[in-house]
Each structure stands twice: as structure tokens, then as C-alpha cells.
Amino acid sequence: MKLCSMFHDLLATQNKALVLQFYKSFDNRRLSEALTLLSPDLIAHMSGMDEPLGLAAFDRIGTEVYNAFPDGRHEFSQVIAHRDTVTTCGFFIGTHLGPFQGLPPTGKVIRFAVMHLDRVSYGKIIEHWGQGDRLSLVQQLGVKLVPGPGVLLKLGLKASRHLQQETFARLRAIAQPDYPSQTQTRNRS
């Protein structure tokens, strides 16, 4: 039993070193070195993506981040390795100096929380789960999020107890322009 436990501890230590080497290679702009640590059969589950990514798509996303934030780096506050899985939690920090998801460079320094789970098999990262605080990222880049009419209507419905009838009718007319307000209905009579 003790020998098995020692084996798993050694395996976890090796896997932790490999995963940290992957992020260090990425941060040091050695993408080709980082890619050698990934399995050709990599499956990457990324927050905000409907489908898992293969190696080529994961490489494209990494290259986009690499080009958009050329000084980008990971700062991990916690790294946990257990058997074949390594969890890294911390922040990604960088300066937005290149185009990123259609947004031109802003020159702004960003810092947002990230958490990754990487599964290692035969000395390669074979599966990756990535979660980043995308809302914080886009806000730091200066993107303003504006709710659509449907959200405004729902907010208006929830607050309707506190709104005067006329104000609510105007809000509803803005959110649903095809729906005549009570004022318009009364004016037609």
C-alpha cells in the first residue's frame, strides 16, 4: 500500500512540473515548446465555448492571446496535483497591445482570475479545462455591456410594483415597440 501511495505522489509531482512548464513556456513566448507538452489528441473545454476544442483550435486561441498580450503571464496562487490531474488557480496579467476578439489594442493592463484543470497521460497534457473571468477582462478593456430590450422589460416587470403605471407603459413601449402603450391606446379613442 505504501509503495502505491509513493508512486501516486511521484506521478503527481511529475505531472505538476509538466503543467507548470507548459504555462511557463507560454508565458516566456516559447509556443513551440509549450505545444510539445500537449497531446495531439488534446481535448480542451473552455468556458464560453459550446464544443470542446482540439489541439489546432486550442493553439489558435493561445496564439491570439499570445499576440494580443505579448507580455502576458500567469501568476498562480495555488497549484494542486493529484494523480493525473493538476489544478492551477490565480491570475492572468498582461498589456493589451494587439487585436483581441475583434477589439483593437487599448494599451490597458489587465488582470483577471483564471482556473485550469489539466489531465496528464504519458507525459503529455491530454485534457484541459479552462475558466477565466471574461466579464472582468472585457470591462478592463473598456467594453461596455448594455442590456437588450428583453432584459430591460424583465427588469421593468420586477420593478413594476414601484413604478407608476405611465412609466411602466413607456418602458414596455421601448422594449416592445410593436406593443402599443396605454397612452397610445387612450389617444386613439
Contacts in CASP RR format, 6 or more apart in sequence:
PFRMAT RR
TARGET T0000
AUTHOR 0000-0000-0000
METHOD contacts of the structure
MODEL  1
MKLCSMFHDLLATQNKALVLQFYKSFDNRRLSEALTLLSPDLIAHMSGMD
EPLGLAAFDRIGTEVYNAFPDGRHEFSQVIAHRDTVTTCGFFIGTHLGPF
QGLPPTGKVIRFAVMHLDRVSYGKIIEHWGQGDRLSLVQQLGVKLVPGPG
VLLKLGLKASRHLQQETFARLRAIAQPDYPSQTQTRNRS
8 83 0 8 1.000
11 83 0 8 1.000
11 84 0 8 1.000
12 81 0 8 1.000
12 82 0 8 1.000
12 83 0 8 1.000
12 86 0 8 1.000
13 81 0 8 1.000
14 123 0 8 1.000
15 81 0 8 1.000
15 83 0 8 1.000
15 84 0 8 1.000
15 85 0 8 1.000
15 86 0 8 1.000
15 120 0 8 1.000
15 123 0 8 1.000
16 79 0 8 1.000
16 81 0 8 1.000
16 86 0 8 1.000
18 37 0 8 1.000
18 86 0 8 1.000
18 120 0 8 1.000
18 123 0 8 1.000
18 125 0 8 1.000
19 79 0 8 1.000
19 81 0 8 1.000
19 86 0 8 1.000
19 88 0 8 1.000
19 118 0 8 1.000
19 120 0 8 1.000
19 125 0 8 1.000
20 76 0 8 1.000
20 79 0 8 1.000
20 86 0 8 1.000
20 88 0 8 1.000
21 37 0 8 1.000
22 34 0 8 1.000
22 37 0 8 1.000
22 38 0 8 1.000
22 118 0 8 1.000
22 125 0 8 1.000
23 74 0 8 1.000
23 76 0 8 1.000
23 88 0 8 1.000
25 31 0 8 1.000
25 33 0 8 1.000
25 34 0 8 1.000
25 37 0 8 1.000
26 34 0 8 1.000
26 62 0 8 1.000
26 66 0 8 1.000
26 74 0 8 1.000
27 72 0 8 1.000
27 73 0 8 1.000
27 74 0 8 1.000
29 66 0 8 1.000
29 70 0 8 1.000
31 59 0 8 1.000
31 62 0 8 1.000
31 63 0 8 1.000
31 66 0 8 1.000
35 55 0 8 1.000
35 59 0 8 1.000
37 123 0 8 1.000
37 124 0 8 1.000
37 125 0 8 1.000
38 55 0 8 1.000
38 58 0 8 1.000
38 124 0 8 1.000
38 125 0 8 1.000
39 55 0 8 1.000
39 121 0 8 1.000
39 122 0 8 1.000
39 124 0 8 1.000
39 125 0 8 1.000
39 126 0 8 1.000
40 55 0 8 1.000
41 55 0 8 1.000
41 126 0 8 1.000
42 54 0 8 1.000
42 55 0 8 1.000
42 58 0 8 1.000
42 125 0 8 1.000
42 126 0 8 1.000
42 127 0 8 1.000
42 128 0 8 1.000
43 52 0 8 1.000
43 53 0 8 1.000
43 54 0 8 1.000
43 126 0 8 1.000
43 127 0 8 1.000
43 128 0 8 1.000
44 52 0 8 1.000
44 53 0 8 1.000
44 54 0 8 1.000
44 57 0 8 1.000
44 58 0 8 1.000
44 127 0 8 1.000
44 128 0 8 1.000
44 129 0 8 1.000
44 130 0 8 1.000
45 52 0 8 1.000
45 53 0 8 1.000
45 127 0 8 1.000
45 128 0 8 1.000
45 129 0 8 1.000
45 130 0 8 1.000
46 53 0 8 1.000
46 58 0 8 1.000
46 61 0 8 1.000
46 129 0 8 1.000
46 130 0 8 1.000
47 130 0 8 1.000
47 131 0 8 1.000
47 132 0 8 1.000
47 134 0 8 1.000
48 134 0 8 1.000
53 61 0 8 1.000
58 128 0 8 1.000
64 100 0 8 1.000
64 101 0 8 1.000
65 72 0 8 1.000
65 100 0 8 1.000
67 98 0 8 1.000
67 99 0 8 1.000
68 96 0 8 1.000
68 97 0 8 1.000
68 98 0 8 1.000
68 99 0 8 1.000
68 100 0 8 1.000
68 105 0 8 1.000
69 92 0 8 1.000
69 94 0 8 1.000
69 95 0 8 1.000
69 96 0 8 1.000
69 97 0 8 1.000
69 98 0 8 1.000
69 100 0 8 1.000
69 110 0 8 1.000
70 95 0 8 1.000
70 97 0 8 1.000
70 98 0 8 1.000
71 94 0 8 1.000
71 95 0 8 1.000
71 97 0 8 1.000
72 92 0 8 1.000
72 93 0 8 1.000
72 94 0 8 1.000
72 95 0 8 1.000
73 92 0 8 1.000
73 93 0 8 1.000
73 94 0 8 1.000
74 88 0 8 1.000
74 90 0 8 1.000
74 91 0 8 1.000
74 92 0 8 1.000
74 114 0 8 1.000
75 90 0 8 1.000
75 91 0 8 1.000
75 92 0 8 1.000
75 93 0 8 1.000
76 88 0 8 1.000
76 89 0 8 1.000
76 90 0 8 1.000
77 89 0 8 1.000
77 90 0 8 1.000
77 91 0 8 1.000
78 87 0 8 1.000
78 88 0 8 1.000
78 89 0 8 1.000
78 90 0 8 1.000
79 86 0 8 1.000
79 87 0 8 1.000
79 88 0 8 1.000
79 89 0 8 1.000
80 86 0 8 1.000
80 87 0 8 1.000
81 87 0 8 1.000
84 119 0 8 1.000
84 120 0 8 1.000
84 121 0 8 1.000
85 117 0 8 1.000
85 118 0 8 1.000
85 119 0 8 1.000
85 120 0 8 1.000
86 117 0 8 1.000
86 118 0 8 1.000
86 119 0 8 1.000
86 120 0 8 1.000
87 115 0 8 1.000
87 116 0 8 1.000
87 117 0 8 1.000
88 114 0 8 1.000
88 115 0 8 1.000
88 116 0 8 1.000
88 118 0 8 1.000
89 113 0 8 1.000
89 114 0 8 1.000
89 115 0 8 1.000
90 113 0 8 1.000
90 114 0 8 1.000
90 115 0 8 1.000
91 111 0 8 1.000
91 112 0 8 1.000
91 113 0 8 1.000
91 114 0 8 1.000
92 110 0 8 1.000
92 111 0 8 1.000
92 112 0 8 1.000
92 114 0 8 1.000
92 132 0 8 1.000
93 109 0 8 1.000
93 110 0 8 1.000
93 111 0 8 1.000
94 109 0 8 1.000
94 110 0 8 1.000
94 111 0 8 1.000
95 107 0 8 1.000
95 108 0 8 1.000
95 109 0 8 1.000
95 110 0 8 1.000
96 103 0 8 1.000
96 105 0 8 1.000
96 106 0 8 1.000
96 107 0 8 1.000
96 108 0 8 1.000
96 109 0 8 1.000
96 110 0 8 1.000
96 141 0 8 1.000
97 105 0 8 1.000
97 107 0 8 1.000
98 104 0 8 1.000
98 105 0 8 1.000
99 105 0 8 1.000
100 141 0 8 1.000
103 141 0 8 1.000
103 143 0 8 1.000
106 141 0 8 1.000
106 142 0 8 1.000
108 140 0 8 1.000
108 141 0 8 1.000
108 142 0 8 1.000
110 137 0 8 1.000
110 140 0 8 1.000
110 141 0 8 1.000
111 140 0 8 1.000
112 132 0 8 1.000
112 133 0 8 1.000
112 134 0 8 1.000
112 136 0 8 1.000
112 137 0 8 1.000
112 140 0 8 1.000
113 132 0 8 1.000
113 133 0 8 1.000
113 136 0 8 1.000
114 130 0 8 1.000
114 131 0 8 1.000
114 132 0 8 1.000
114 133 0 8 1.000
115 130 0 8 1.000
115 131 0 8 1.000
115 132 0 8 1.000
116 128 0 8 1.000
116 129 0 8 1.000
116 130 0 8 1.000
116 131 0 8 1.000
117 128 0 8 1.000
117 129 0 8 1.000
117 130 0 8 1.000
118 125 0 8 1.000
118 127 0 8 1.000
118 128 0 8 1.000
118 129 0 8 1.000
119 125 0 8 1.000
119 126 0 8 1.000
119 127 0 8 1.000
119 128 0 8 1.000
120 126 0 8 1.000
135 145 0 8 1.000
138 145 0 8 1.000
139 145 0 8 1.000
147 155 0 8 1.000
149 174 0 8 1.000
149 175 0 8 1.000
149 176 0 8 1.000
150 175 0 8 1.000
152 171 0 8 1.000
152 174 0 8 1.000
152 175 0 8 1.000
153 171 0 8 1.000
153 172 0 8 1.000
153 175 0 8 1.000
153 176 0 8 1.000
156 163 0 8 1.000
156 168 0 8 1.000
156 171 0 8 1.000
160 168 0 8 1.000
163 171 0 8 1.000
165 182 0 8 1.000
166 182 0 8 1.000
166 183 0 8 1.000
169 181 0 8 1.000
169 182 0 8 1.000
169 183 0 8 1.000
170 181 0 8 1.000
170 183 0 8 1.000
172 179 0 8 1.000
172 181 0 8 1.000
173 179 0 8 1.000
173 180 0 8 1.000
173 181 0 8 1.000
173 184 0 8 1.000
END
